[in-house]
Amino acid sequence: MTYIYVDTKKDYINKIDEALNKAINLGLENFRFLVNDIRSIDYLREKGYKSVNLDSFEDVFNIATHDDKLYYQTNENDEFVKIQYSNSEKI
């Protein structure tokens, strides 16, 4: 599975639209968004995308496995993701 984590605590619509455009430009298909709030889930659902609510970036460990591809857009510390997931990339 391919996941796209977006830190949606502030300015969620612009962040989601930016991540979605990057995903489309990368040619990604069959991906799921990981977001921080219910507003973002509703917004993505209206656009036809599936998403999962996470409390924080660290919760990625509860969802993704080492076989998954993870793209992320956040200002949070990403060192733990780089160490744990070789299939991760900041977008």
MODELLER restraints for C-alpha pairs under 7 A, 6 or more apart:
rsr = mdl.restraints
at = mdl.atoms
rsr.add(forms.Gaussian(group=physical.xy_distance, feature=features.Distance(at['CA:1:A'], at['CA:31:A']), mean=6.54, stdev=0.5))
rsr.add(forms.Gaussian(group=physical.xy_distance, feature=features.Distance(at['CA:1:A'], at['CA:68:A']), mean=5.09, stdev=0.5))
rsr.add(forms.Gaussian(group=physical.xy_distance, feature=features.Distance(at['CA:1:A'], at['CA:69:A']), mean=6.46, stdev=0.5))
rsr.add(forms.Gaussian(group=physical.xy_distance, feature=features.Distance(at['CA:2:A'], at['CA:30:A']), mean=6.99, stdev=0.5))
rsr.add(forms.Gaussian(group=physical.xy_distance, feature=features.Distance(at['CA:2:A'], at['CA:31:A']), mean=4.72, stdev=0.5))
rsr.add(forms.Gaussian(group=physical.xy_distance, feature=features.Distance(at['CA:2:A'], at['CA:32:A']), mean=6.44, stdev=0.5))
rsr.add(forms.Gaussian(group=physical.xy_distance, feature=features.Distance(at['CA:2:A'], at['CA:68:A']), mean=5.73, stdev=0.5))
rsr.add(forms.Gaussian(group=physical.xy_distance, feature=features.Distance(at['CA:2:A'], at['CA:69:A']), mean=4.66, stdev=0.5))
rsr.add(forms.Gaussian(group=physical.xy_distance, feature=features.Distance(at['CA:2:A'], at['CA:70:A']), mean=5.91, stdev=0.5))
rsr.add(forms.Gaussian(group=physical.xy_distance, feature=features.Distance(at['CA:3:A'], at['CA:31:A']), mean=5.50, stdev=0.5))
rsr.add(forms.Gaussian(group=physical.xy_distance, feature=features.Distance(at['CA:3:A'], at['CA:32:A']), mean=4.95, stdev=0.5))
rsr.add(forms.Gaussian(group=physical.xy_distance, feature=features.Distance(at['CA:3:A'], at['CA:33:A']), mean=5.70, stdev=0.5))
rsr.add(forms.Gaussian(group=physical.xy_distance, feature=features.Distance(at['CA:3:A'], at['CA:34:A']), mean=6.69, stdev=0.5))
rsr.add(forms.Gaussian(group=physical.xy_distance, feature=features.Distance(at['CA:3:A'], at['CA:69:A']), mean=6.25, stdev=0.5))
rsr.add(forms.Gaussian(group=physical.xy_distance, feature=features.Distance(at['CA:3:A'], at['CA:70:A']), mean=4.92, stdev=0.5))
rsr.add(forms.Gaussian(group=physical.xy_distance, feature=features.Distance(at['CA:3:A'], at['CA:71:A']), mean=6.18, stdev=0.5))
rsr.add(forms.Gaussian(group=physical.xy_distance, feature=features.Distance(at['CA:4:A'], at['CA:32:A']), mean=6.27, stdev=0.5))
rsr.add(forms.Gaussian(group=physical.xy_distance, feature=features.Distance(at['CA:4:A'], at['CA:33:A']), mean=4.76, stdev=0.5))
rsr.add(forms.Gaussian(group=physical.xy_distance, feature=features.Distance(at['CA:4:A'], at['CA:34:A']), mean=5.83, stdev=0.5))
rsr.add(forms.Gaussian(group=physical.xy_distance, feature=features.Distance(at['CA:4:A'], at['CA:70:A']), mean=5.92, stdev=0.5))
rsr.add(forms.Gaussian(group=physical.xy_distance, feature=features.Distance(at['CA:4:A'], at['CA:71:A']), mean=4.70, stdev=0.5))
rsr.add(forms.Gaussian(group=physical.xy_distance, feature=features.Distance(at['CA:4:A'], at['CA:72:A']), mean=5.39, stdev=0.5))
rsr.add(forms.Gaussian(group=physical.xy_distance, feature=features.Distance(at['CA:5:A'], at['CA:33:A']), mean=5.86, stdev=0.5))
rsr.add(forms.Gaussian(group=physical.xy_distance, feature=features.Distance(at['CA:5:A'], at['CA:34:A']), mean=4.44, stdev=0.5))
rsr.add(forms.Gaussian(group=physical.xy_distance, feature=features.Distance(at['CA:5:A'], at['CA:35:A']), mean=6.02, stdev=0.5))
rsr.add(forms.Gaussian(group=physical.xy_distance, feature=features.Distance(at['CA:5:A'], at['CA:71:A']), mean=6.28, stdev=0.5))
rsr.add(forms.Gaussian(group=physical.xy_distance, feature=features.Distance(at['CA:5:A'], at['CA:72:A']), mean=4.49, stdev=0.5))
rsr.add(forms.Gaussian(group=physical.xy_distance, feature=features.Distance(at['CA:5:A'], at['CA:73:A']), mean=6.14, stdev=0.5))
rsr.add(forms.Gaussian(group=physical.xy_distance, feature=features.Distance(at['CA:6:A'], at['CA:15:A']), mean=6.98, stdev=0.5))
rsr.add(forms.Gaussian(group=physical.xy_distance, feature=features.Distance(at['CA:6:A'], at['CA:16:A']), mean=6.72, stdev=0.5))
rsr.add(forms.Gaussian(group=physical.xy_distance, feature=features.Distance(at['CA:6:A'], at['CA:34:A']), mean=6.26, stdev=0.5))
rsr.add(forms.Gaussian(group=physical.xy_distance, feature=features.Distance(at['CA:6:A'], at['CA:35:A']), mean=5.38, stdev=0.5))
rsr.add(forms.Gaussian(group=physical.xy_distance, feature=features.Distance(at['CA:6:A'], at['CA:72:A']), mean=5.96, stdev=0.5))
rsr.add(forms.Gaussian(group=physical.xy_distance, feature=features.Distance(at['CA:6:A'], at['CA:73:A']), mean=4.96, stdev=0.5))
rsr.add(forms.Gaussian(group=physical.xy_distance, feature=features.Distance(at['CA:6:A'], at['CA:74:A']), mean=6.19, stdev=0.5))
rsr.add(forms.Gaussian(group=physical.xy_distance, feature=features.Distance(at['CA:7:A'], at['CA:35:A']), mean=6.19, stdev=0.5))
rsr.add(forms.Gaussian(group=physical.xy_distance, feature=features.Distance(at['CA:7:A'], at['CA:36:A']), mean=6.30, stdev=0.5))
rsr.add(forms.Gaussian(group=physical.xy_distance, feature=features.Distance(at['CA:7:A'], at['CA:73:A']), mean=6.43, stdev=0.5))
rsr.add(forms.Gaussian(group=physical.xy_distance, feature=features.Distance(at['CA:7:A'], at['CA:74:A']), mean=5.21, stdev=0.5))
rsr.add(forms.Gaussian(group=physical.xy_distance, feature=features.Distance(at['CA:8:A'], at['CA:15:A']), mean=6.89, stdev=0.5))
rsr.add(forms.Gaussian(group=physical.xy_distance, feature=features.Distance(at['CA:8:A'], at['CA:35:A']), mean=5.96, stdev=0.5))
rsr.add(forms.Gaussian(group=physical.xy_distance, feature=features.Distance(at['CA:8:A'], at['CA:36:A']), mean=5.40, stdev=0.5))
rsr.add(forms.Gaussian(group=physical.xy_distance, feature=features.Distance(at['CA:8:A'], at['CA:37:A']), mean=6.79, stdev=0.5))
rsr.add(forms.Gaussian(group=physical.xy_distance, feature=features.Distance(at['CA:9:A'], at['CA:36:A']), mean=6.21, stdev=0.5))
rsr.add(forms.Gaussian(group=physical.xy_distance, feature=features.Distance(at['CA:12:A'], at['CA:40:A']), mean=6.57, stdev=0.5))
rsr.add(forms.Gaussian(group=physical.xy_distance, feature=features.Distance(at['CA:32:A'], at['CA:50:A']), mean=5.43, stdev=0.5))
rsr.add(forms.Gaussian(group=physical.xy_distance, feature=features.Distance(at['CA:32:A'], at['CA:51:A']), mean=5.31, stdev=0.5))
rsr.add(forms.Gaussian(group=physical.xy_distance, feature=features.Distance(at['CA:33:A'], at['CA:50:A']), mean=6.39, stdev=0.5))
rsr.add(forms.Gaussian(group=physical.xy_distance, feature=features.Distance(at['CA:33:A'], at['CA:51:A']), mean=4.37, stdev=0.5))
rsr.add(forms.Gaussian(group=physical.xy_distance, feature=features.Distance(at['CA:33:A'], at['CA:52:A']), mean=6.31, stdev=0.5))
rsr.add(forms.Gaussian(group=physical.xy_distance, feature=features.Distance(at['CA:34:A'], at['CA:51:A']), mean=5.59, stdev=0.5))
rsr.add(forms.Gaussian(group=physical.xy_distance, feature=features.Distance(at['CA:34:A'], at['CA:52:A']), mean=4.93, stdev=0.5))
rsr.add(forms.Gaussian(group=physical.xy_distance, feature=features.Distance(at['CA:34:A'], at['CA:53:A']), mean=6.00, stdev=0.5))
rsr.add(forms.Gaussian(group=physical.xy_distance, feature=features.Distance(at['CA:34:A'], at['CA:54:A']), mean=6.45, stdev=0.5))
rsr.add(forms.Gaussian(group=physical.xy_distance, feature=features.Distance(at['CA:35:A'], at['CA:51:A']), mean=6.94, stdev=0.5))
rsr.add(forms.Gaussian(group=physical.xy_distance, feature=features.Distance(at['CA:35:A'], at['CA:52:A']), mean=6.21, stdev=0.5))
rsr.add(forms.Gaussian(group=physical.xy_distance, feature=features.Distance(at['CA:35:A'], at['CA:53:A']), mean=5.11, stdev=0.5))
rsr.add(forms.Gaussian(group=physical.xy_distance, feature=features.Distance(at['CA:35:A'], at['CA:54:A']), mean=5.81, stdev=0.5))
rsr.add(forms.Gaussian(group=physical.xy_distance, feature=features.Distance(at['CA:36:A'], at['CA:53:A']), mean=5.36, stdev=0.5))
rsr.add(forms.Gaussian(group=physical.xy_distance, feature=features.Distance(at['CA:36:A'], at['CA:54:A']), mean=5.07, stdev=0.5))
rsr.add(forms.Gaussian(group=physical.xy_distance, feature=features.Distance(at['CA:36:A'], at['CA:55:A']), mean=5.59, stdev=0.5))
rsr.add(forms.Gaussian(group=physical.xy_distance, feature=features.Distance(at['CA:36:A'], at['CA:56:A']), mean=6.71, stdev=0.5))
rsr.add(forms.Gaussian(group=physical.xy_distance, feature=features.Distance(at['CA:37:A'], at['CA:53:A']), mean=6.00, stdev=0.5))
rsr.add(forms.Gaussian(group=physical.xy_distance, feature=features.Distance(at['CA:38:A'], at['CA:53:A']), mean=6.96, stdev=0.5))
rsr.add(forms.Gaussian(group=physical.xy_distance, feature=features.Distance(at['CA:41:A'], at['CA:51:A']), mean=5.88, stdev=0.5))
rsr.add(forms.Gaussian(group=physical.xy_distance, feature=features.Distance(at['CA:44:A'], at['CA:50:A']), mean=6.68, stdev=0.5))
rsr.add(forms.Gaussian(group=physical.xy_distance, feature=features.Distance(at['CA:66:A'], at['CA:85:A']), mean=5.89, stdev=0.5))
rsr.add(forms.Gaussian(group=physical.xy_distance, feature=features.Distance(at['CA:68:A'], at['CA:87:A']), mean=6.88, stdev=0.5))
rsr.add(forms.Gaussian(group=physical.xy_distance, feature=features.Distance(at['CA:69:A'], at['CA:87:A']), mean=4.99, stdev=0.5))
rsr.add(forms.Gaussian(group=physical.xy_distance, feature=features.Distance(at['CA:69:A'], at['CA:88:A']), mean=5.97, stdev=0.5))
rsr.add(forms.Gaussian(group=physical.xy_distance, feature=features.Distance(at['CA:70:A'], at['CA:87:A']), mean=6.15, stdev=0.5))
rsr.add(forms.Gaussian(group=physical.xy_distance, feature=features.Distance(at['CA:70:A'], at['CA:88:A']), mean=4.54, stdev=0.5))
rsr.add(forms.Gaussian(group=physical.xy_distance, feature=features.Distance(at['CA:70:A'], at['CA:89:A']), mean=6.42, stdev=0.5))
rsr.add(forms.Gaussian(group=physical.xy_distance, feature=features.Distance(at['CA:71:A'], at['CA:88:A']), mean=5.61, stdev=0.5))
rsr.add(forms.Gaussian(group=physical.xy_distance, feature=features.Distance(at['CA:71:A'], at['CA:89:A']), mean=4.88, stdev=0.5))
rsr.add(forms.Gaussian(group=physical.xy_distance, feature=features.Distance(at['CA:71:A'], at['CA:90:A']), mean=5.62, stdev=0.5))
rsr.add(forms.Gaussian(group=physical.xy_distance, feature=features.Distance(at['CA:71:A'], at['CA:91:A']), mean=6.28, stdev=0.5))
rsr.add(forms.Gaussian(group=physical.xy_distance, feature=features.Distance(at['CA:72:A'], at['CA:89:A']), mean=6.43, stdev=0.5))
rsr.add(forms.Gaussian(group=physical.xy_distance, feature=features.Distance(at['CA:72:A'], at['CA:90:A']), mean=4.90, stdev=0.5))
rsr.add(forms.Gaussian(group=physical.xy_distance, feature=features.Distance(at['CA:72:A'], at['CA:91:A']), mean=5.81, stdev=0.5))
rsr.add(forms.Gaussian(group=physical.xy_distance, feature=features.Distance(at['CA:73:A'], at['CA:90:A']), mean=5.91, stdev=0.5))
rsr.add(forms.Gaussian(group=physical.xy_distance, feature=features.Distance(at['CA:73:A'], at['CA:91:A']), mean=5.53, stdev=0.5))
rsr.add(forms.Gaussian(group=physical.xy_distance, feature=features.Distance(at['CA:82:A'], at['CA:88:A']), mean=6.56, stdev=0.5))
